[in-house]
Amino acid sequence: MKKYAVFVHVVSNVVIIALLFSLYLACAPVSGAVSASAPIYKGNAEERCVALMINVYEGTEYVEQALDILDRYGETATFFVGGVWAEKNIEVLKKIRAQADLGNHGYLHRDHATLTYKQNRDEIELCDKLVYAATGKKMNLFAPPSGSMGETMHKVCSDLDYKVIMWSKDTIDWRDKDEDLVYKRATTDIQNGDFILMHPTAHTVRALPKILQYYRDNGYVTATVSELIGQRLV
């Protein structure tokens, strides 16, 4: 009888622990709730491909020059456009759509880590709707301005079915106005699947042919960010 009582006691404790654990799982916050929008820093590393990601809020003339250079080399890029820029440059936006890929860079270049849910959503959706109305492109890639990310931003991106795109190499061309530095940062220790961040500036455009030639000479081709993360271009 004593052994039986011990057995019953052990079984009872196991059942209680199992019930408590079930309650914990039901009530605990889901840590993976925003996993769909976890930031992506690189793409497919199996192919000798890299992606140029060009963030645009200004420099319209350099956007057009970059498109001409890409066309001349038979290469591509992903232009993450700010809505306030896109709204004033619809024809250039259409050129990007025809030659390359488009991503969302928010509407007003705000700090998304500090914005409320509604503010984050408004920034992304305003740009999204504007680009779709002008080009028919339904974007689903978001590059947060200045790389500033926050939990609320990730939740919004998850809710909007957007992927958050960061970078593995930064040319820092917005700060260092030196084409040789831009070239060096875009080519040194290049690896399959790299996302190379740049902006439409005079010195970046001057460096771009040399960058593309370096990739070609070393067996690399460019792809869009969408292609490198396994998405079809639509």
N, C-alpha and C positions, 0 to 999 in steps of 0.2 A: 504493500500500500504506500509505503514511504517513497519508493522509486516512482510509483505512478503519480503521486502528488508532485514530485519534482518535475516529472515529464510534463504534466499539465501546466505547471508554473512556467516552464521554459517555453512551451508552445504559446501560452497566453502572452508572454513578453514579446515573442517574435511577431505575433499578430498585431499587438499594439504598436510596435516599431514600424511594421509595414504600413499600418494605417496612418501613423504620423508622417511617414515619408511621403505617402500619397498626397496627404494634405499639403505638405511643403511644396511638392511639385506643382500642385494646383494653384497655390497662392504666390509662389516665388515669382519675381519679375523675370521675363524671358530675355536673357542676355543677348540672344541672337536675333532680336526683333528687327534690328537694322542691318543684319548681315548682307541683305541684298544690295545695300549701297555702301558696303565697306570699300574704302578707297583702293583703287587699282593703280599701281605704280609702274607696271611693266606688262608687256603682252607675251604672246607665244614665243618661247625661247627655242623652239625646234627648227625654225627657219631663219635664214640670214636676212631678216627684215627689221627695220626700225620705223618708228612713226614720228614725224615732225608734228608737234602740236603748237599752233600759232594762236596766241590769245590776242583778241582785237577789241580795242576801245578807241583807237585813233590810228593815224598813219595810213589813211585810205590809199594814197598814191603808192605806198610801199606794199600794200596788199596786192594791188594790181601788178606791180613789178614782180613780186614773189610768184604770182600765178603764171606770169609770162616765163619766168625762169623754170618753174616746175614743168610747164608744158614743153619747153625746149629740151629738157632732159628726160622727158617721159616719166616723171616722178609725180608723187602726190603728197598730200598733207591733210591734216584735220584742223580747220579754223574754228576755234571756240570764240563765238562772237558775243559781244555785249549788245543788249537790246537797244540801248539808246544810240549806239553807233549804227546798228543794222537799220534802224528806222530812218536814218538820214542817208543811207547808202544802199538803197534797194537794188539798183542795177549791179553794183559790185557784189552784193549778196548773191544775186542770181548767177554771176560768173563763178563764184566759189562753188555754188551748188552744181554747176555744170562740169566743173573741173576737179573738184576735191570733195571733202566731206565737211559737214557742219556739226558743231557741238555748241552747247549752251554755256555762256559765261555770266549768266545773270543779266539784269537790266541796267543797274546803275553802279556796278563795281562796289558793292557794299561788303561789309565784314560779316559774313554769314555765320560766324561763330557767336555773334552777339545779337542776332535777329530773333524775333519771336517766330513761332510756327507760321503764322499768317504772313509775316514779312518775308520769310524764306520762300514760302510758296508763291507769293505774289511776284517776287523777283524772278523766279525760275519760270513760272507760267506766263508772265508777260512776254519774256523773250521767246519762249516756246511758241506761243500763239502768233506772234509777229512773224517769226521765221516761217512757220507753216503757211500762213496766209500769203506770204510773198513768194515762197519757193515750192510749197508742197512737201517740204522735208519735215518729217516728224522726228525730232531729235530725242535722244534718250541718254546722252552723255553730258555730264555737268562737271566743268572745271571751276571750282570755287575761286573767286578773285583772291589773289595773294596767297592762295593755298590755305586759307583760313577755314577750318572745319569745326563743327560742333555737333553734339548729339541731336539737337533739334533739326539741324540741316540734314543730317543723315536720315532722320525719320521722314522728313518731307521727301527726300529723294527716293526712299523706299516706297512711300505712298504713291509717288508719281511714276514709279517704275523707271527711275533714272539710275544710271551707274555713275559713281563719283570717280573722276579721273584726276590723278596727280601726275608726277613725272619722275623719271629716274636720272635724267641729266638736265641741268638748268644752265642755259647760256648766260643768264643774268644780263641780258642785253639792254634791259630797261635802265640799268644802273651804269654799266661799263660800256661806254660808247667807243668800242675798239673792235674792229672786224677780226683782227687776229685772235683776240680773246674769245670771241664768239665761235670762230672756227675751231680753236683748240678745245673749248668746252663741249662742242657738238661732236667731236671726233675721238678724243682721247679715251682709250679703254672702252671703246664702243662694244656693246654686247647685243646678242640676238634679243629682240623684243623691247629694246629701249624706247622710252618715250622722251623725246628731246624738246624741251620747252623753249620757245622763242616768241618774239613780238615783231610786228611790222615796223622796223626802223631802218634808217639809211644804212647803217653799218651792218645790220643783219642781212639786208638784201645784197650788199657788196660781198659778204662772206658766203652767201647761199650757194653760188655756183661751185666754189671750192669745196664746200661741205658735200654737195651732191657728187662731185667728182671723186672725192675721197671714198665715199661709200661705194661708188661704182668700181673704183680701182681695187677695193678690198672685198669685193664680192657681195656687197649689201645692196638691197633694193629698199625703197620706201613703200610703206603700206599705210592705210588709214588706221586710226586707233580702233575703229569698229572692227576692221579686218583682223587686227592683231589680238583682239579679245574674242574672236570667233563669232562676230556678228555679221550678218549680211547687210550690204548697203541698200537702203530703200529710198 
